[in-house]
């Protein structure tokens, strides 16, 4: 079966520390490494592009599109959605959608929130997504963490009804069951910390139950020494959290792409998206 690979396209320092900062050379080098990795496995993926990144490096976003990848929205600014008023969220969505569409001359119809920040506090955001022309979303994390997620949320991609009655495909990133509980395995620090044998076990479990797994990554995870460059102005705890496991990350992605079949989210979700027509 086919799983989906996705990339949240953002520069770590710009999106997390200083939105006024220019994109670093690291961002372009790391994005190139991601593109080379996918090309090496003959895989096309879904790139959720931050509007700030598209604005400051349009040539990088065009290169992603020209390589045949699906390009969708990560919003304009890397702001936590549950901290936004409804109209501010709408403005952020529309701004990013228009900017990216103008760059690549393709429709943008899907979204992933920064830090998965659609949860029980702001489910109204799903209505705003539908009302602004988005047909699928990958923002709800299917277990509760200290910052985001909904405990017990259905982990499989499915058509949902929003609070105001719109229909939308919701596609959570991958999780699996082990030792009597649900564990995250789709990306981020969780993916970087798991031994590959656990990641393989998770994907085999997903295939056994017929559920496509969605993995996500960031270009900066291909840069194992980035955190050292910010020693002067980023706290140690934050550097450890963001930098841990990066050294082995590219190898894990390589192994996963070699062992399982991957494609874009649009390909994986096509049967569900057809029901929205």
C-alpha positions in Angstrom: 0.0 0.0 0.0 1.0 3.6 -0.5 1.9 5.9 2.4 2.4 9.7 2.3 5.6 11.7 2.9 5.3 15.4 3.7 7.7 18.2 4.4 6.9 21.4 6.4 8.9 24.0 4.5 10.3 26.5 7.0 13.6 27.9 8.3 13.9 27.0 11.9 15.4 30.3 13.1 13.0 32.5 11.1 9.8 30.5 12.1 10.7 30.0 15.7 13.0 32.8 16.9 12.7 35.9 14.6 10.1 36.1 11.7 11.9 39.3 10.5 15.1 37.3 9.8 16.2 36.5 6.3 16.2 32.9 5.3 19.6 31.3 6.0 21.8 29.6 3.5 21.2 26.5 5.7 17.5 26.5 4.6 18.4 26.3 0.9 21.1 23.7 1.4 18.8 21.5 3.6 15.8 21.8 1.3 18.1 20.7 -1.6 19.1 17.6 0.5 15.4 16.8 1.0 14.7 17.1 -2.8 17.8 14.9 -3.5 16.6 12.3 -1.0 13.2 12.0 -2.6 14.6 12.0 -6.1 17.0 9.2 -5.1 14.0 7.1 -4.2 11.9 8.2 -7.2 9.3 9.5 -4.7 7.2 12.7 -4.9 5.9 14.2 -1.7 3.7 16.9 -0.3 5.4 20.2 0.7 3.5 22.4 3.2 5.1 25.7 2.5 5.2 28.6 5.0 4.3 31.9 3.4 7.3 33.7 5.0 9.6 31.1 3.3 7.8 31.5 0.0 8.1 35.2 0.1 11.8 35.3 0.9 12.9 32.3 -1.3 10.4 32.0 -4.2 13.0 30.3 -6.3 13.2 27.4 -3.8 9.4 26.9 -3.8 9.3 27.0 -7.7 12.0 24.4 -7.7 9.9 22.1 -5.4 6.9 22.5 -7.8 9.0 22.0 -10.9 10.3 18.7 -9.5 6.7 17.4 -9.5 5.9 17.6 -5.8 2.6 18.6 -4.4 2.8 22.1 -2.9 0.3 23.1 -0.2 0.1 25.6 2.7 1.7 25.8 6.1 0.1 29.2 6.7 1.8 32.6 6.3 3.5 33.2 9.6 4.5 30.4 12.0 1.9 31.4 14.6 0.1 29.0 16.9 -3.4 28.8 15.6 -5.2 28.4 19.0 -3.7 31.8 19.9 -5.3 33.5 16.9 -8.6 35.2 16.6 -10.8 33.7 13.9 -10.4 36.6 11.5 -6.6 36.7 12.1 -6.5 33.0 11.2 -8.5 33.6 8.1 -6.2 36.4 7.0 -3.2 34.2 7.5 -4.7 31.4 5.5 -5.8 33.6 2.6 -2.5 35.4 2.4 -0.4 32.2 2.3 -2.8 30.5 -0.2 -2.7 33.5 -2.6 1.1 33.9 -2.3 1.9 30.3 -3.0 -0.7 30.0 -5.9 0.8 33.0 -7.6 4.3 31.5 -7.3 3.6 28.1 -8.7 0.5 28.7 -10.9 -1.4 25.8 -9.2 -4.3 25.7 -6.8 -3.5 25.3 -3.1 -6.2 23.4 -1.4 -4.7 21.8 1.7 -3.2 22.9 5.0 -1.1 21.9 7.9 -1.1 24.1 11.0 2.2 25.2 12.6 2.9 22.8 15.5 -0.4 21.0 14.8 -2.3 23.7 16.6 -5.8 22.9 15.7 -7.3 21.1 18.7 -10.4 21.2 20.9 -9.8 24.9 21.7 -10.2 26.0 18.1 -12.2 23.5 16.0 -13.8 26.6 14.4 -10.6 26.7 12.3 -11.9 23.7 10.3 -14.8 25.8 9.2 -12.5 28.6 8.1 -10.4 26.2 6.2 -13.4 24.9 4.3 -14.7 28.4 3.6 -11.3 29.5 2.1 -11.1 26.7 -0.4 -9.2 24.0 1.5 -10.3 20.4 0.9 -8.0 18.5 3.2 -6.2 19.3 6.5 -3.4 17.6 8.4 -3.3 19.6 11.6 -5.0 17.5 14.3 -2.5 15.4 16.2 -4.2 12.2 17.2 -3.0 12.1 20.8 -2.6 14.7 23.5 0.8 16.2 24.2 1.7 19.2 26.5 1.3 21.6 23.6 -1.2 20.2 21.1 -3.3 17.2 20.1 -6.6 15.6 20.9 -6.7 12.6 23.1 -8.3 9.6 21.4 -8.9 11.4 18.1 -9.4 8.9 15.2 -6.0 8.3 13.8 -7.1 7.3 10.2 -7.6 9.7 7.4 -11.3 10.3 7.0 -14.0 12.8 5.9 -15.2 14.9 8.8 -18.0 17.4 9.3 -16.9 20.7 10.6 -18.8 22.5 13.4 -20.8 24.5 10.8 -21.5 21.5 8.6 -18.8 21.7 6.0 -17.1 18.5 4.8 -13.3 18.2 4.9 -10.8 15.4 4.8 -8.7 15.3 8.0 -5.4 13.4 7.7 -3.5 13.0 11.0 0.1 12.1 11.0 1.1 8.5 11.9 0.8 6.9 15.3 0.8 3.2 16.4 -0.3 1.1 19.3 2.3 -0.5 21.6 2.3 -1.5 25.2 -1.4 -0.8 25.5 -1.3 2.8 24.4 -1.0 5.1 21.3 2.5 6.4 20.4 3.5 9.1 17.8 5.8 8.0 15.1 5.0 10.3 12.2 7.9 12.7 12.6 9.5 15.4 14.7 11.4 14.5 17.9 9.5 11.3 18.2 10.7 10.0 14.9 14.2 11.2 15.6 14.4 9.4 18.9 12.8 6.0 18.0 15.2 3.3 16.9 14.5 2.4 13.2 13.3 -1.1 14.3 10.4 0.6 16.1 9.6 2.8 13.1 9.6 -0.3 10.9 7.3 -2.1 13.4 4.9 0.8 13.3 4.7 0.9 9.6 4.2 -2.8 9.4 1.4 -2.5 11.9 -0.2 0.3 9.8 0.0 -1.9 6.7 -1.5 -4.9 8.6 -4.6 -2.8 9.4 -4.8 -1.1 6.0 -4.1 2.4 7.3 -1.8 4.7 5.3 0.9 6.3 7.4 1.7 10.0 7.0 5.2 11.0 7.9 6.4 14.6 8.1 9.8 16.2 8.3 11.5 19.6 8.0 14.5 20.6 5.9 16.3 21.7 9.1 16.3 18.1 10.3 18.9 17.5 7.6 21.3 19.9 9.4 22.7 18.2 12.5 25.0 21.1 13.5 22.5 24.0 13.1 21.8 24.4 16.9 25.4 25.1 17.6 25.2 28.2 15.4 22.6 29.7 17.7 24.3 29.0 21.0 24.4 32.7 21.9 20.7 33.4 21.6 18.8 30.2 21.9 18.4 28.5 25.4 20.1 25.2 25.9 16.9 23.3 26.6 15.4 24.5 23.3 18.6 23.7 21.4 18.6 20.1 22.8 14.9 19.6 22.0 15.2 20.8 18.5 18.6 19.3 17.8 18.4 15.8 19.3 18.4 12.9 16.9 19.2 15.0 13.8 22.4 13.2 13.0 20.7 9.9 12.4 17.5 11.4 10.9 18.4 11.3 7.1 19.4 7.6 7.4 16.0 6.7 9.0 14.2 8.5 6.2 16.3 6.7 3.6 15.5 3.3 5.1 11.8 4.1 5.4 11.6 5.2 1.7 13.5 2.1 0.6 11.4 -0.3 2.6 7.9 1.0 2.1 6.0 2.7 -0.8 5.4 6.4 -0.5 3.8 9.2 -2.5 2.0 12.5 -2.1 -0.9 13.1 0.3 -3.2 13.9 -2.6 -2.5 10.4 -4.0 -3.1 8.7 -0.7 -6.2 10.7 0.1 -7.7 10.6 -3.5 -10.6 8.2 -2.7 -11.7 10.5 0.2 -11.2 13.7 -1.8 -13.4 12.3 -4.5 -16.3 12.0 -2.1 -16.2 15.8 -1.6 -17.0 16.6 -5.2 
